[in-house]
């Protein structure tokens, strides 16, 4: 009697659900955790005063100013040259006459059969120059050599004679074609000479502009950029500017406290509408700083002037010293204050101020949103660390086979990191080259130059932590993949 008992092992009812849960958790982790890590790093950067001072210190403001002014000057010179000399029109005439001459020359040479005649003349000269001593290896006897040269000369002479007969027959047409070629050549030479004269006058205009006081000052600014930047960075940006940035970050990252202090509240606007209202505190920055010896000196009128005085290769040293010295005078503060007032700033007694203000409507809503992000976002790293820990605990204690757990960790380390690194590289490239490729995005030369320098420095400050962290994770993932391949645990991963 045949035994019909089913000896097949029953399927583990928990295996399939457990595998599905493992896939779901890893999918969520590979999507959510990199985004959370990126967001937390960005918030940490925004909460750091060093992020903003780094942008200000490396923004190249003097370089951007000089570049913009040089571009404006070059544009003005080009416009003047074009208006007075019409170089573009002269180039058009030159190209037109050159083309006409080339056509006439080709027509003449074709009609005169120069393309056939010149090679024949060259061949005749080569035959006449043949010598038995040099050619004896190519011929059996001297008589054979002479016969060959005589025969070849006769062939060439016959061909030349035929061309000469053709030229005699068509002498009138060839003569007219030559006249047209000479006339076109004269027009071309006149156009070329005219363009050369215009270029010499253009060089005189350029020299006249380059020797102006303003351009001498701009040239000197390029020389003093490094020492000026060093003083501004060390004495101003790392000092008073950093303190005010830290003060504003403290204000914006303590949303609940500002509500308690009535700096953020709901009220009525002048139009009677109910709106959230934000009282933004005053910002003040003293331009008188410690010079390192315990004495306070004005960073512009004293420290910068002392540095300028040490430089010997400036063309407008006296003028630059006068300009910076005036920054501490009442007249200098008045003139500077007029420009600063356009930005909502004031300058008085060596103190730069932005008075306290009140925000309403959309501006207040966006400001409050930024406060909430900075206030609650500072706890994001702790939350992200907790999520990472939970994910690692899940991988360690998951009941799926070890191979799958290591493969999941490998994917988590490699693929999100690669995407973040590519995005960071794209952001850096865009910040560096976008305005070069599309200058029309910002028409103003000065604004475009500042934006070009600031955008790259800002992008670098944002992406550097991401590049370091995700670069390390990517390398770690590659190492893990290599280990898995060597041990054979990742062949089917």
C-alpha positions in Angstrom: 0.0 0.0 0.0 1.5 3.3 -1.1 2.1 5.9 1.7 0.4 9.1 0.8 1.4 11.1 3.8 2.6 14.6 2.9 6.1 15.0 4.2 6.6 18.6 2.8 7.5 21.2 5.5 4.7 23.7 6.1 5.7 27.2 5.0 6.7 29.5 7.8 3.7 31.8 8.2 5.8 34.6 9.7 8.5 34.5 7.0 6.7 36.4 4.2 5.2 39.1 6.4 8.6 39.5 8.1 10.2 39.9 4.7 7.6 42.5 3.6 8.1 44.5 6.8 11.9 44.4 6.2 11.5 45.8 2.7 9.0 48.5 3.8 11.3 49.7 6.7 14.3 49.8 4.4 12.5 51.7 1.7 11.3 54.3 4.2 14.7 54.6 5.7 16.5 55.0 2.4 14.1 57.8 1.5 13.3 59.6 4.8 16.6 59.4 6.7 18.8 61.1 4.0 16.3 63.9 3.7 16.1 64.3 7.4 19.9 64.3 7.7 20.2 67.0 5.0 17.6 69.1 6.6 19.2 68.9 10.0 22.6 69.8 8.7 21.1 72.8 6.8 19.4 74.0 10.0 22.6 73.6 12.0 24.4 75.7 9.4 21.7 78.4 9.5 22.0 78.5 13.3 25.7 79.0 13.2 27.1 82.6 13.1 30.2 81.2 11.4 28.1 80.3 8.4 27.2 83.9 7.8 30.6 85.4 8.7 32.2 82.8 6.3 30.1 84.2 3.5 31.0 87.8 4.4 34.7 87.0 4.7 35.0 85.0 1.5 32.4 86.9 -0.5 35.1 89.0 -2.3 33.2 92.2 -2.0 36.1 94.4 -3.1 36.8 92.0 -6.0 33.2 92.0 -7.0 33.1 95.8 -6.9 36.3 96.2 -9.0 35.1 93.6 -11.5 31.7 95.4 -11.9 33.3 98.8 -12.3 35.8 97.4 -14.8 33.0 95.8 -16.7 31.1 99.1 -16.7 34.1 101.0 -17.8 34.9 98.6 -20.6 31.2 98.8 -21.7 31.4 102.6 -21.7 34.7 102.6 -23.7 33.2 100.1 -26.2 30.1 102.2 -26.6 32.2 105.4 -27.1 34.5 103.6 -29.6 31.5 102.2 -31.5 29.7 105.6 -31.5 32.8 107.6 -32.7 34.6 105.1 -34.9 32.0 102.5 -36.0 34.4 99.6 -35.8 31.6 97.1 -36.5 30.7 98.9 -39.7 34.4 99.0 -40.7 34.6 95.2 -40.2 31.5 94.7 -42.3 33.1 96.7 -45.1 36.4 94.8 -44.8 34.7 91.4 -44.9 32.7 92.5 -47.9 35.7 93.8 -49.9 37.8 90.8 -48.9 35.1 88.5 -50.2 34.8 90.5 -53.5 38.6 90.4 -53.9 38.8 86.6 -53.3 36.1 86.0 -55.9 37.8 88.3 -58.5 41.2 86.7 -57.8 39.8 83.2 -58.2 38.0 84.2 -61.4 41.2 85.7 -62.9 43.4 82.8 -61.9 40.8 80.3 -63.3 40.5 82.3 -66.6 44.3 82.7 -66.9 44.8 79.0 -66.1 47.3 79.8 -63.3 46.4 76.5 -61.6 47.8 74.6 -64.6 50.7 76.9 -65.6 52.4 77.2 -62.2 52.9 73.4 -61.7 54.2 73.1 -65.3 56.8 75.9 -64.6 57.8 74.2 -61.4 58.2 70.8 -63.3 60.3 72.5 -66.0 62.6 74.0 -63.4 63.0 70.6 -61.7 63.9 69.0 -65.0 66.4 71.7 -65.9 67.9 71.3 -62.4 68.4 67.5 -62.9 72.0 66.4 -62.8 73.5 63.1 -63.9 75.7 62.8 -60.8 72.6 62.9 -58.6 70.4 60.8 -60.8 72.8 58.1 -62.0 71.3 55.5 -59.7 67.9 55.9 -61.5 69.2 55.4 -65.0 71.4 52.8 -66.7 73.5 55.2 -68.8 74.1 59.0 -69.1 72.6 58.9 -72.5 69.4 57.4 -71.2 69.2 60.1 -68.6 69.7 62.9 -71.2 67.0 61.3 -73.4 64.5 61.1 -70.5 65.1 64.8 -69.5 64.8 66.0 -73.1 61.6 64.1 -73.7 60.0 65.4 -70.5 61.1 69.0 -71.2 59.5 68.7 -74.6 56.2 67.5 -73.1 56.3 70.4 -70.5 57.2 73.0 -73.1 54.3 71.8 -75.4 51.9 72.1 -72.5 53.2 75.6 -71.7 52.9 76.6 -75.3 49.3 75.5 -75.5 48.5 77.6 -72.4 50.4 80.6 -73.9 48.3 80.2 -77.1 45.1 80.0 -75.0 46.2 83.2 -73.2 46.9 85.0 -76.5 43.5 83.9 -77.9 41.7 85.1 -74.7 43.8 88.1 -74.0 41.0 90.6 -73.8 38.9 88.6 -71.3 42.0 87.8 -69.2 42.9 91.5 -69.2 39.5 92.6 -68.0 39.5 89.9 -65.3 42.9 91.2 -64.1 41.6 94.7 -63.9 38.6 93.6 -61.9 40.9 91.7 -59.5 43.2 94.7 -59.1 40.3 97.1 -58.4 38.9 94.6 -55.8 42.3 94.3 -54.3 42.7 98.1 -53.9 39.2 98.3 -52.3 40.3 95.5 -49.9 43.6 97.2 -49.0 41.8 100.6 -48.5 39.2 98.9 -46.1 42.1 97.2 -44.2 44.0 100.4 -43.9 40.8 102.2 -42.7 40.2 99.6 -40.1 43.8 99.8 -38.9 43.4 103.6 -38.5 40.2 103.2 -36.5 41.9 100.6 -34.2 44.7 103.1 -33.5 42.2 105.8 -32.6 40.4 103.2 -30.4 43.6 102.5 -28.6 44.0 106.2 -28.0 40.5 106.3 -26.5 41.3 103.3 -24.3 44.5 104.9 -23.1 42.7 108.2 -22.4 40.1 106.4 -20.2 42.7 104.2 -18.4 44.6 107.2 -17.2 41.6 108.8 -15.5 41.6 109.3 -11.7 38.7 106.9 -11.3 40.4 104.1 -13.1 43.7 104.7 -11.2 41.7 104.3 -8.0 40.1 101.1 -9.2 43.5 99.7 -10.1 44.7 100.6 -6.6 41.7 98.8 -5.1 42.9 95.6 -6.7 46.3 96.0 -5.1 45.0 96.8 -1.6 42.2 94.2 -1.8 44.0 91.5 0.3 45.2 93.7 3.1 41.9 95.5 3.3 40.0 92.3 3.3 42.2 90.9 6.1 41.6 94.0 8.3 37.8 93.9 7.7 37.6 90.2 8.4 39.7 90.2 11.5 38.6 93.5 13.1 35.0 93.9 11.8 33.4 90.7 10.6 34.9 88.4 13.3 34.1 91.0 15.9 31.1 93.3 15.9 29.4 91.7 12.8 29.6 88.2 14.3 28.2 89.5 17.6 25.2 91.1 15.9 24.6 87.9 13.8 24.7 85.8 17.0 22.3 88.2 18.7 19.8 88.0 15.8 20.1 84.2 15.7 19.4 84.0 19.4 16.3 86.2 18.8 15.0 84.1 15.9 15.7 80.7 17.4 13.7 81.3 20.6 10.2 81.7 19.3 8.4 80.8 22.6 10.4 83.4 24.6 9.7 86.1 22.0 6.0 85.4 22.4 6.3 85.7 26.2 8.2 89.0 25.7 5.5 90.3 23.3 8.0 90.6 20.5 5.6 88.3 18.5 1.9 88.8 18.9 -1.4 89.3 17.1 -2.7 92.8 16.8 -4.4 95.3 14.5 -2.6 96.9 11.6 -3.1 100.6 10.6 -5.8 99.4 8.2 -7.6 97.7 11.1 -6.9 94.2 9.9 -5.9 91.5 12.4 -2.3 90.3 11.7 0.6 88.8 13.3 3.1 91.4 14.4 6.9 91.0 14.9 9.0 93.6 16.7 12.5 93.1 15.2 15.2 94.4 17.5 17.8 97.1 16.7 21.1 96.1 15.3 24.1 98.3 16.0 27.8 97.9 15.1 30.6 100.1 16.3 33.3 100.7 13.7 35.8 101.6 16.4 37.6 98.3 17.3 40.6 97.2 19.3 43.7 97.5 17.2 45.5 94.8 19.2 47.2 97.1 21.6 44.2 97.9 23.8 43.4 101.2 21.9 40.2 101.7 19.9 40.6 102.8 16.3 38.2 103.4 13.5 38.4 100.5 11.2 38.1 102.6 8.0 39.6 106.0 8.8 42.5 104.7 10.9 43.3 101.0 10.5 42.8 101.0 6.7 44.6 104.3 6.2 47.6 103.0 8.2 47.6 99.9 6.0 47.4 102.0 2.8 50.3 104.1 4.1 52.5 101.0 4.2 51.9 100.2 0.5 54.4 101.8 -1.9 53.0 100.8 -5.4 49.8 102.8 -5.3 49.1 105.4 -8.0 46.5 107.3 -6.0 47.7 106.7 -2.4 46.9 110.3 -1.3 43.4 110.2 -2.7 42.6 106.8 -1.2 43.9 108.0 2.2 41.7 111.1 2.0 38.6 109.0 1.0 39.0 106.6 3.9 40.0 109.3 6.4 36.8 111.2 5.6 34.7 108.1 6.6 35.1 109.2 10.2 34.2 112.9 9.6 30.8 114.4 9.9 30.8 115.0 6.1 31.8 111.5 5.4 29.2 110.1 7.7 26.6 112.3 6.1 27.4 111.3 2.6 27.8 107.6 3.6 24.5 107.8 5.6 22.6 109.0 2.5 23.6 105.8 0.6 23.1 103.6 3.7 19.6 105.0 4.3 18.5 103.3 1.1 19.1 100.0 2.9 17.4 101.1 6.1 20.7 101.8 7.8 22.2 104.9 9.5 25.8 105.9 10.4 26.5 108.3 13.3 29.5 108.7 15.6 31.2 105.7 14.1 28.2 103.4 14.8 26.3 101.6 12.1 22.7 101.0 13.0 19.6 99.4 11.7 16.8 100.7 13.9 14.2 98.4 15.5 11.3 97.8 13.2 7.8 96.3 13.1 6.7 93.7 10.6 3.1 93.1 9.5 1.3 91.0 7.1 3.1 88.6 4.8 6.6 89.8 5.9 5.7 89.0 9.5 4.2 85.6 8.5 7.5 84.6 6.7 9.6 85.9 9.5 7.6 83.9 12.1 7.9 80.8 9.9 11.7 81.3 9.8 11.7 81.7 13.6 9.7 78.5 14.0 12.0 76.5 11.7 15.1 77.7 13.6 13.6 77.3 17.0 12.3 73.8 16.6 14.8 72.7 13.9 17.7 72.9 16.4 16.3 69.7 17.9 16.3 68.0 14.5 19.8 66.4 14.9 18.7 64.6 18.1 15.6 63.3 16.3 17.7 62.2 13.3 20.2 60.5 15.5 17.4 58.6 17.3 15.9 57.5 13.9 19.4 56.3 12.8 19.8 54.4 16.0 16.4 52.8 15.6 17.2 51.8 12.1 20.5 50.2 13.0 18.8 48.4 15.9 16.2 47.1 13.5 19.0 45.8 11.1 20.9 44.2 14.0 17.9 42.4 15.5 15.9 41.7 12.3 15.2 38.0 11.9 16.0 38.0 8.2 19.3 36.5 7.1 22.5 38.4 7.7 23.2 38.7 3.9 20.0 40.7 3.4 20.7 43.0 6.4 24.2 43.8 5.2 22.9 44.4 1.6 20.3 46.7 2.9 22.9 48.7 4.9 25.1 48.9 1.8 22.2 50.3 -0.3 21.4 52.8 2.4 25.0 54.0 2.5 25.7 54.2 -1.2 22.6 55.3 -3.2 21.3 58.2 -1.2 24.8 59.5 -0.6 25.5 59.4 -4.3 22.4 61.4 -5.1 23.2 64.0 -2.5 26.8 64.3 -3.7 25.5 64.8 -7.3 23.0 67.4 -6.2 25.7 69.2 -4.2 28.0 69.2 -7.2 25.2 70.5 -9.4 24.5 73.3 -7.0 28.1 74.4 -6.8 28.4 74.3 -10.6 25.2 76.3 -11.1 26.3 78.9 -8.5 29.7 79.3 -10.2 28.7 79.3 -13.9 25.0 80.2 -14.1 25.4 84.0 -14.3 28.3 83.6 -16.7 26.1 81.6 -19.1 23.0 83.6 -18.5 24.1 87.2 -17.7 20.6 88.5 -18.6 19.2 87.1 -15.4 20.6 90.2 -13.6 21.0 93.2 -15.8 22.9 95.4 -13.4 26.6 94.9 -13.6 27.2 95.6 -9.9 24.4 93.4 -8.7 25.4 90.6 -11.0 29.1 90.7 -9.8 28.1 90.6 -6.2 25.5 87.8 -6.8 28.1 85.8 -8.7 30.6 85.9 -5.8 28.1 85.5 -3.0 26.2 82.6 -4.6 29.2 80.4 -4.9 30.4 81.1 -1.3 26.9 80.5 0.0 26.5 77.3 -1.9 29.9 76.1 -0.7 28.9 76.9 2.9 25.7 75.0 2.5 27.1 71.9 0.7 30.4 71.5 2.6 28.9 69.6 5.6 26.8 67.5 3.2 29.8 66.7 1.1 31.9 65.7 4.1 29.2 63.5 5.7 27.7 61.9 2.6 31.1 61.5 1.1 32.2 59.5 4.1 29.0 57.4 4.0 29.5 56.8 0.3 33.0 55.6 0.8 31.9 53.4 3.8 29.2 51.9 1.5 31.8 51.1 -1.2 34.0 49.4 1.4 31.1 47.4 2.7 30.2 46.3 -0.9 33.7 45.2 -1.5 33.7 43.2 1.7 30.4 41.6 0.7 31.7 40.6 -2.7 34.9 39.1 -1.3 33.0 37.0 1.3 30.3 36.0 -1.3 27.6 37.5 0.9 26.6 40.1 -1.6 26.4 38.1 -4.8 22.7 38.2 -4.9 22.2 41.5 -3.1 
